[in-house]
Amino acid sequence: QRALFRYYLDAGAGGIAVAVHTTQFAIRLPKIDIYNPLLEIANEEFNRYTATSKKQIIRVAGVIGNTSQAIKESNLALNNGFHAVLLS
């Protein structure tokens, strides 16, 4: 995942959306549960890139589910430095 973030950033992407594609819904399942670790990795890579390049990255996180789940995921995104969420 880190290599993928680095690829997009080094290619000049001005922003990245994380966990927004329907294939990423499974990352939230209790037996998989990697939504927050994915946001943490993204945040680390975005911060690394911003520190070295001095360029800002627009950060969007996908959120899903009922209101309580969407709020929980929105808070995780906020805590990991994301600027916006895309509700599915």
KEFITI-577086 format. One record per residue (C-alpha): residue number from 1; residue in one letter; z, y, x. Coordinates in steps of 0.02 Angstrom, whole numbers, padded with zeros to 5 digits, always signed. Layout:
<recs>
k->NUM&r->A&pz->Z&py->Y&px->X;
...
</recs>
This chain:
<recs>
k->1&r->Q&pz->+00000&py->+00000&px->+00000;
k->2&r->R&pz->+00040&py->+00118&px->+00142;
k->3&r->A&pz->-00131&py->+00088&px->+00218;
k->4&r->L&pz->-00214&py->+00128&px->+00052;
k->5&r->F&pz->-00118&py->+00292&px->+00034;
k->6&r->R&pz->-00160&py->+00339&px->+00213;
k->7&r->Y&pz->-00343&py->+00299&px->+00185;
k->8&r->Y&pz->-00356&py->+00416&px->+00035;
k->9&r->L&pz->-00256&py->+00554&px->+00119;
k->10&r->D&pz->-00354&py->+00544&px->+00281;
k->11&r->A&pz->-00516&py->+00544&px->+00180;
k->12&r->G&pz->-00466&py->+00714&px->+00111;
k->13&r->A&pz->-00399&py->+00674&px->-00062;
k->14&r->G&pz->-00308&py->+00825&px->-00130;
k->15&r->G&pz->-00202&py->+00719&px->-00242;
k->16&r->I&pz->-00160&py->+00540&px->-00284;
k->17&r->A&pz->-00109&py->+00456&px->-00446;
k->18&r->V&pz->+00008&py->+00308&px->-00426;
k->19&r->A&pz->+00041&py->+00169&px->-00553;
k->20&r->V&pz->-00082&py->+00236&px->-00681;
k->21&r->H&pz->-00210&py->+00096&px->-00694;
k->22&r->T&pz->-00185&py->-00040&px->-00824;
k->23&r->T&pz->-00182&py->-00171&px->-00686;
k->24&r->Q&pz->-00019&py->-00091&px->-00627;
k->25&r->F&pz->+00077&py->-00120&px->-00789;
k->26&r->A&pz->+00145&py->-00283&px->-00717;
k->27&r->I&pz->+00238&py->-00192&px->-00578;
k->28&r->R&pz->+00367&py->-00143&px->-00708;
k->29&r->L&pz->+00405&py->-00319&px->-00768;
k->30&r->P&pz->+00584&py->-00373&px->-00730;
k->31&r->K&pz->+00524&py->-00521&px->-00624;
k->32&r->I&pz->+00415&py->-00405&px->-00517;
k->33&r->D&pz->+00504&py->-00236&px->-00531;
k->34&r->I&pz->+00416&py->-00139&px->-00394;
k->35&r->Y&pz->+00382&py->+00023&px->-00487;
k->36&r->N&pz->+00518&py->+00124&px->-00400;
k->37&r->P&pz->+00486&py->+00049&px->-00227;
k->38&r->L&pz->+00302&py->+00094&px->-00248;
k->39&r->L&pz->+00348&py->+00274&px->-00289;
k->40&r->E&pz->+00464&py->+00278&px->-00138;
k->41&r->I&pz->+00327&py->+00216&px->-00021;
k->42&r->A&pz->+00206&py->+00343&px->-00093;
k->43&r->N&pz->+00332&py->+00483&px->-00069;
k->44&r->E&pz->+00362&py->+00433&px->+00112;
k->45&r->E&pz->+00175&py->+00431&px->+00148;
k->46&r->F&pz->+00144&py->+00595&px->+00057;
k->47&r->N&pz->+00286&py->+00678&px->+00153;
k->48&r->R&pz->+00223&py->+00608&px->+00318;
k->49&r->Y&pz->+00048&py->+00673&px->+00283;
k->50&r->T&pz->+00109&py->+00844&px->+00226;
k->51&r->A&pz->+00220&py->+00862&px->+00380;
k->52&r->T&pz->+00080&py->+00824&px->+00501;
k->53&r->S&pz->-00067&py->+00907&px->+00412;
k->54&r->K&pz->+00026&py->+01052&px->+00328;
k->55&r->K&pz->-00079&py->+01014&px->+00173;
k->56&r->Q&pz->+00001&py->+00989&px->+00003;
k->57&r->I&pz->-00043&py->+00837&px->-00103;
k->58&r->I&pz->-00042&py->+00835&px->-00293;
k->59&r->R&pz->+00067&py->+00688&px->-00343;
k->60&r->V&pz->+00046&py->+00605&px->-00513;
k->61&r->A&pz->+00142&py->+00451&px->-00571;
k->62&r->G&pz->+00096&py->+00342&px->-00718;
k->63&r->V&pz->+00232&py->+00310&px->-00847;
k->64&r->I&pz->+00227&py->+00189&px->-00993;
k->65&r->G&pz->+00332&py->+00117&px->-01131;
k->66&r->N&pz->+00444&py->+00179&px->-01268;
k->67&r->T&pz->+00532&py->+00346&px->-01252;
k->68&r->S&pz->+00681&py->+00280&px->-01154;
k->69&r->Q&pz->+00570&py->+00187&px->-01029;
k->70&r->A&pz->+00452&py->+00335&px->-01011;
k->71&r->I&pz->+00599&py->+00452&px->-00978;
k->72&r->K&pz->+00674&py->+00331&px->-00850;
k->73&r->E&pz->+00507&py->+00318&px->-00760;
k->74&r->S&pz->+00481&py->+00506&px->-00768;
k->75&r->N&pz->+00650&py->+00532&px->-00685;
k->76&r->L&pz->+00606&py->+00406&px->-00550;
k->77&r->A&pz->+00444&py->+00501&px->-00520;
k->78&r->L&pz->+00535&py->+00667&px->-00511;
k->79&r->N&pz->+00663&py->+00595&px->-00390;
k->80&r->N&pz->+00521&py->+00536&px->-00280;
k->81&r->G&pz->+00436&py->+00705&px->-00268;
k->82&r->F&pz->+00299&py->+00683&px->-00398;
k->83&r->H&pz->+00232&py->+00840&px->-00482;
k->84&r->A&pz->+00172&py->+00766&px->-00646;
k->85&r->V&pz->+00166&py->+00606&px->-00747;
k->86&r->L&pz->+00026&py->+00529&px->-00846;
k->87&r->L&pz->+00093&py->+00445&px->-01003;
k->88&r->S&pz->+00006&py->+00287&px->-01057;
</recs>
